[in-house]
Amino acid sequence: MSKEITFKELKNSDYKNQTINQEIQANLIARIKAKQPVFEGLYGYEDTVVPQLKKAIIAGHHINLLGLRGQAKTKIARSMVDLLDEYMPIVKGSEINDSPFQPISKYARDLISEMGDETPISWVHRSNRFFEKLATPDVNVSDLIGDIDPIKAATLKLPYSDERVLHYGMIPRANRSIFVLNELPDLQARIQVSLFNILQEGDIQIRGFQLRMPLDIQFVFTANPEDYTNRGSIVTPLKDRIGSQIFTHYPKSIALAREITAQEANVSKEDKASIMVPELAKDLLEQVAFTARKSEYVDAKSGVSARLTISAMENLMAAAKLRLIEKEVAKTTIRLVDFMSIIPSITGKIELVYEGEQEGADEVAKILIDNAVMIQFGQLFPRISKLEKEGVKTPYTDLIDWFDNNFIELNYTDTDDEFFTSLQSIKPLVAIVEEHASKLSKEDQTFCMELVLWGLTVHNKLDKSENNTAFKFDSAGINQYFNRNN
C-alpha cells in the first residue's frame, strides 16, 4: 500500500469505494462475526456503553459521549480508529483526502479531469485518519472550517473569488476520517452554529463562498453533563443534529476498577517485580474512589475521575520504591501506612462542597481513607461496638488491653522484616487475624494486622499519632510521645 498507483490500477483492483460510515460498519460487523472484541481495554462497558456504540455505528450516527471526568470518553473515541481500513486511497497531493471516485476539491477535480485514469493515487494509513481538537474559548471558525489565505492569493496571483485561495481548517482536512471534538460545551455558541451544515448536509461554507463540499466525516463529541459544566452548554440545534448521545459511567465494581488501574497506571516491570502489592491493598485503593463518589464532602456533580486511583497507585508504588532506595534492599511490600502517600493524588482530583472546604482538602482525603478502611474492615472482621457492657468480652478486648501497657510504632522506612516483626509481636492481634483471615495470603494477613489497628483507631478504641516517618498506636487518650517530637 505504500506504493503509488494510478487511478486505473485502483479501479482494476479489489478496492471497494465506500463512505467512512460504511467502512466502519463493515469492519465492526466483521469483528462481531469473528467473535473478536470491538473495543479493547474498555472494562465495565461491555453491557452498557459498548452495545450502544455498536448500534450508533450501524445506524451511521455522529456520536456524543456524555459523562463525568475520567470515564474513558476520549479513549472510546480513539479506539474507533481500529475500525478503519488499514489504508485509504486518495488523489495524490490532496489536502483534504479526496477520493478519486468522488473528488470534492478543485485541485482533485482538475487533476482527474486532466489525467483521467493516469491520475496518481497515494495511500493514507488509518493512524493518520484521526483528528482531535479540544474545544477551548479561543477556537474560531477559521481553525475549524477555514478562511481565505491572502498570501496564497498573492503567490498564485489569484483573485479572492477563486476557490484555490482557501486555507482549509481542521474539519475539511479530516475528510474521510474520524474527527473528535472534546469538551463540546466549552465551544462558543457562535462556533457551534458553524457545525450545523456539516453535521446535517455534510457541506461547508467559507467566507461566503457558495461552494458545496460534501465532506465525509465521522464525528465524535465528548462533553460533561450540562448541569455540571458552568463554562457553557451545547446549543439545542446542534444537539438535535447529533444522532446518538451515549452516557458513560464509572466502574460499578472494585474488580473492574482494579483492571482499569492496572491497565493505565505507569508502573515499570522492574517495580512490579520488586514491590509486592497485597490484594487487599489494591481493593482498598479502589475503595477510596468509591467512597469519594458518595462522600458528603465531595461535589458529586463534578465526579471523581478514574485518574484518582491511577495516580494514587503510581504514588503508592513510588513510596515503596523510595523505601527500597533508602534502605538498599531488593524487595518490599505495600503497607497500609503507605496510603498516606496517596493524599496528593486525592486532593488534586476531587472538587469539594462547602463542608469539605471547611474541613480542608488534606483532612477530607484522610477521612476518605479512613472510611474506605472501615468498609474493608467490615468485610473481614466482626463489628466494633460503640458501647460495650462492662465485663463482657469482645473480639478486640485482649488487643485493646494489650495497649494499656504497650504501644507500637510503624515506620514507613522500616524493612519488611522490621515492620512485620513489630506487628507480629502483638499476640492478640495475630490471634484476631488468624481467626478471621486465615484463608488469605501471608501478605494480606499482614495487611489485615494494620487494618485492625486502623479500624480500632477510627472507632476511638485506640489512639493513632503521626509524624514524618511513622505512625504510633497506643491506648486511647495517650498521645504524648509524638507531641515531644513535633
N, C-alpha and C positions, 0 to 999 in steps of 0.2 A: 504493500500500500504506500510505501514511501516513494515509489517510482511514479513519475509523471506519465500520464497517458493522454490520449486525445479523446474528444467527445465521442467520436465514432467507436473507439475501443470500449469506452464506458457503456455505450448503448448495446454493444455486442456481447458484453459480459453478463453475468447473472445478477448484477446490481438492480435492485428494485427501488424506484423513486417513491418516497413516501414522506408525509409530514412528520414533524417531531412527535406529535401525539400518537400517530400510527406506529412510529418506530419504538417508542417507549412501551406502548400497549403490546406490540408483538413480542418484545423481549420479556415483558412481565408475564405474559401468557406462557411463553416458552419455559420460563423458570418455574412457574406454578405446575405445569405439566410434568416437568422433570423432577418435581419434589425438591427443588433447591430453595434455600432461604432467599427471599426477595430483598430484604434489608438486613445487612449484617450489623451485629452489635447493638440492636435496639431492644435491650432487655426490659421486659414488663409491658411491652406494647403489642405483643403477639395477638392478643384477643381484643384489643381496643383500638389503638391508633392504626396499626398496620392494615387490618381489614378495610377501614375507611379510606386509607391511602390507595389501596388496590382498586376500590370502587371508583374513586375520584379519577384515577389514571385511565381506567377502562372507559369512563364517561367522557374523557377528554377535557377535563376541567382544569382551570387555573386553581391553585390551592392557597388557602390562608391557614397557617398553623398558629393557633391561638393558645397561649399558655403562659404560666409564670416563668420567672427566670430559672435557668438551669434545668429545662425539661427536654433537652436534645432537639429543639426545633431546627437549629442550623445543621445539626448532624443529620437529621432526616433529609433536609433539602440537599445536602452534599451527597448523600448516599444515592440519590436518584441518578447521578452520573453513571452509575454502574448499569443502568437500564438503557443506555445509549449504545448504538453500534460502535465498534471499536474505532472505525474510521468512516469519515464522511467526505464525499467528493464535492469540490467547489470549483468555480471558474477561477483559474489561476490569477492571482493579483487582486481578487475582490476584497474590499474592505468589510463587506457585510455578509460573507459566506454565501454568495449567490449560488443557487443550484443551477447547473447548466440546463436542466429541463424547464425551470421556471425562473429565469433571471428577473430581478426586480430593480437593480441599479442601472443607470445609464451606461456605466462602464461595461458591465457584463452584457447588456443588450447589444451595445455597439460592437463588442468583440466577437460575440457569436454571430451577429449579422455579417461581419467582415470575414470571419474564418470558418464559419459553419462547423462541419464535422472535424475540422482540424484544430478547433479551439482547445488550448492546453488545459488539462484538468489536474489539480493538485489535491492532496488529502489532508484532512484535519483530524487529529486524534481526539477521542472523546474527552480527555483531560483538558483540552482547550475549548470545550464547548460548555463550560460552566462559568457564569459571570455572577458576581456577588457585589452588592452595594449596601452599605449601612446608611440608612436614612438619617441624616443629620440636618439641622436647621439651615445650613449653608448650601445644601444641594439645590441646584437650579435646573430649569428646563434645558439649558444648553448642555449640562452634564449628562442628563438622561436621554434627551431626544436629539439635540444637535443645534447647530447655528450656522450662519453664513461666515465663511472664512475669508476675510478681506485680503490676507496675504496670498492665499491660494488664487484668488481672483486676479490679483496684480501679477503674480508669477505666470499664470496661464493666459493672461490678457483676455479675461472673460468678463462679461457683464454680470452683475449680481442676479440677474434673472436666469442665468444658466445653472442647471442642476449640479453641474460639476464643481461649483464653488462651495458646496455644502460640506461642513465638517460634521460627520455623524457622531452622535453621542453613544453612551454605553448600550442602550437598548437596541438601536439598529445594528450595532456591531455584534449583538448577541443573537442575530437572526439564525434560526435553525439550531438554537441552543437552549439551555436552561438558564433563566435569569432569576436570581434570588434578591429580593429587596427586604432586608432585615429592619425590624422596628418600624413598620409602616406608619403607625400613628405619629411618629416624630417628623414625618414628611409634611411640609407646609401644605395647607389645603389647596392653594393655587397650583402647587406642583402635582398633587394627587389628581387634579382635574385633567392635567395633560395626559394622564394614562387612560382616560375614558375610551378614546377611539382605538387605542392599541389593544385593549382588552376585548372590546366588543366587535369592532370591524377589522382589527388587525392591521390598520394603516396608521401613518403618521403625517403630521403637518409641521413644517419648519418655517418660521418667519413668514407665514402667509403663502408659501409655495403650495400651489394646488397640485401636488404630486401624490399619487397613490402608491404606497409601498406596502403590499400585503405581507407584513412580517410574519414569520412562523416561529413563535416562541412559546416555551412552557414556562409560565410564571409561577413562582412560589414566593409567597409573602410570609413573614413572621411578625407577630405582634403580641404584646402583653394585653390582658383584659382591659377594656377601656375604663372600667371603674378604678383601676389602679394607675393607669398611665395618665399623669396630670400634665404631660407636655403637649398632648394633642389627641386626636381621635381619627378614625377612618371615616372619611366623608361618605354619607349614605349611598350616593350613586355609584361610588367606586366599590363599596362592599357588595352592592347589588350585582356588579359585573363579575365578581369572583365566584366561580362555580361551586366550590366546596370549602366550607370552613370546618376545620378539624381541631378539636380540643385535645391538647396534650395533658399529661398529668405526672405527678411524682410516683416513684415505685411504691407499690402497695404492700410490699413485704420486706423484711430485713434481708432475706435471702437474695431477692432481686437487687436490692440496693448494694449489697456486697459485691455482686457480679459487676455492677456498673463501676464501683470504686476500683475494683481490681483491674478492670479494663482501662480506666482512664488515668489512674494515679501514676505519676512519673517516678517509678522505683526501679533501680537498676537490678540486673540479675545478681550482681555481687552482693548488693544489700539484702536481697531476698534470701540469699544463701547464708548470710552471716547473722541475720536478725530474725528470730522466731517470733511470729505474731500468733498468740493463742486465739482459738476460735471465738472465745468469749470476748476478747478484746476487739475483734472485727465486728462482732454483733453490737457491742457497746458503742463503738464509733458510729454505726448507723443509727442506733437508738437515740443518740444525741440529736441528730437531724429530725427524726420522727417526733421527738419531744419538743423541739423548737417550733415545729409546724403547728403544734397545739398549745404553745405557751401563751399565757395571758400577757406576757411582756413583749411578744414579737408581733409585728404587724402581719397578719395572715394574708392581707391583700397583696403584699409585696412578695410573698413566698420565701421559701428557704431553699436556695439553689442546691442541686446535687454537687455543685463545685465545693460546697462546705465540707463534705466528707472526703472528697478527693484531696483538697488542700490539707485537711486535718490528717489524713493518712500520711501524706508527704511530710508534714511536721512531726508526726509521731515517729516515723522512720528516721527522720533527721535527729531527733532527740536520742534515739537508741544508737545511731551512728556516732554521735558526739561522744557518747559513753565509751564506745569501742575505741575511739581515737585517744581519749583522755586516759583510759585505764590500760591501753595497749593489750587488749585481749582480742581473740579471734571471733567469738560469738557472744550474743546477748539475747535476752528475751524482753518483749514489751511488757511493761507493768502498768498497773492502774495509776500509780503516781506519775507516770509519763504523760498521762492525759492532760496535765496542766499545760503541756506544750502546745495543745491544740486551741487554746484560748484565742490566740491571734487569728486563727482561721475562723473561729465563730464570730468574733466581734466585727470582722470585716465582711461578713456575709449575711448579716441579719439587720433588718430595719426595726427599730424599737418603737413601741407606742409610748404614751406619756409616762405610764407607770414604769416601763422599762428604762426610760431616760432618767427617772428619779433614782432608780436602783444603780444605774451605771452599767456600761456595756460589759466590763470585766466581771462584775458581780452577777449579771444575768447569765453570762457564759458559765460561771461556776454553778449557778443554780440549775442550769440545763444539764450539766454533767451529773450533778447530784441526783436530779430527777431520773435521768437515764440509768444511773447506778441502781436506784431503788426499784425501777421496773425489772431490771435484770435480776436483782437480788430476790424479788418476789417470785420469780420463775424457778428459783433453785432452792430457796431456804424458807423455813417457817416464818410466819408473820411476826413482826416485833410489836408487842403490846405497848400502847402508850402508858397505860396504867397497869401496875402489877400488884396483886394481892400479897400482903406480907406473909412470908413463909411458904409461898407457892413457887416452886422452881420452874423456870422456863428453859428452853433450849440454850439460852445465852447467859444464864445465871453464873455458871462457873467461869465463863470468859470475862464477864464484867467484874466478878470478884477478883480475878487474877490481876486486873488493872488497879485494884485498890492498893497494891503494894509494888507494882511494877509499871514500866512504860516501855514502849518500843519506838525506835527511830528508824524510819525507812529513807535511806539516802538515794537520790537519783543516780549518784556516781558510783555506788557500790557495784562490784562484780556480781554476777548471778549467784555464785556460791555464797558470798557475803550476805546478799539480800535475802536469799531463800533460807539460809541458816537462821537469820534473825526471825523470820516468820515461823519456822518450824520449832523454834524454842518455846512458842506459846502452845503448850499441850492442849488446853481446852479448845483452842482454835483449830488445831489439827483434828481433834475429835469431831468437831462440827462438820468439817469438810469431808472427812471420811464417812460420816453417817449419811450425808445428803448429796454428796457429789463424787462418790467413789467410782462411778462409771465414766467419769470424764478423764481426759488425758492428764498426764503429770503436769504439763504447763498450765492447763485450765484449772487444775486443782490449786495450784499455787496462786493463780489469778483470783480464784474464789476466796482465798485467805484475805487478800486485800479487800475484796468485795464485802466480806462480812464485817471487817473493821470499819470500812467506809459507811456501810449501812447503819451500823450502830451509832456512828457519829452524826449522821443525818437525823436520827431519832433521838439525839441527845443522850444516849446511853454511855457514850464515850466522848472524850474531847479530842479535837484534831487541831494541831497548830502547824504552821508552815513557815519556813524561811527560804532562802535562795537555793538551798541544796537538799533539803529533807522535809519530811513530814514526821511529826511526833504524835503518837496516840497514847493517851493516858486517861486516868479516871476523870469523869465529867467534873468540871469546875476547877481542875488543877491545870493551870496554864502559865506557869511562871518561868519555865525553862527557856522558852523562846523569847519571852519579854527581855531577858537578860542579853540575848544575842542580837536583838533588833535595835 
